[in-house]
């Protein structure tokens, strides 16, 4: 199984391809994630891990389409991004995109509708609660997040690539 740690930063995983936008001698490859297409062959990976990367990129939809291209059929893409109701989503100037539970549902639906082809299936999609949010049941926490920030920590999604 060939695995990619996409946007790994300093989190270098053993027996994985580790790529990042910043140069590091421990990386498999380094390039600008905002320039397309990526210098990676089609159908290269079985699993891609994307932890706290999409919020830094100008066009997350294009990034996900590129990840689809470099995935083998039935691959898994696991994505973690800060929840838009978490103040950490707005830390510094580096975060330029914001996500909630519906962001990935809309992306999957729109890519199916616009391209007339199903490219992804959502296997798992949930909000990870913050330290305070853990005291509230899921539905109540989601409802309160509409009015009060700080109950959700991040969005976790697993997508299955369909080709």
Buried (B, 14 or more C-beta within 10 A) or exposed (E): EBBBBBBBBEEBEEEBBBBBBEEEEEBBEEBEBEEEEBEBEEBBBBBBBBBBBBBBBEBBBBBBBBBBBBBBEEBBBBBBBBBBBBEBBEEEEEBEBBBBBEBBEEBBBEBBEEEEEEBBEBEEBEBBBBEBBEEBEEEEBBEBBEEEBBBBBBBBBBBBBBB
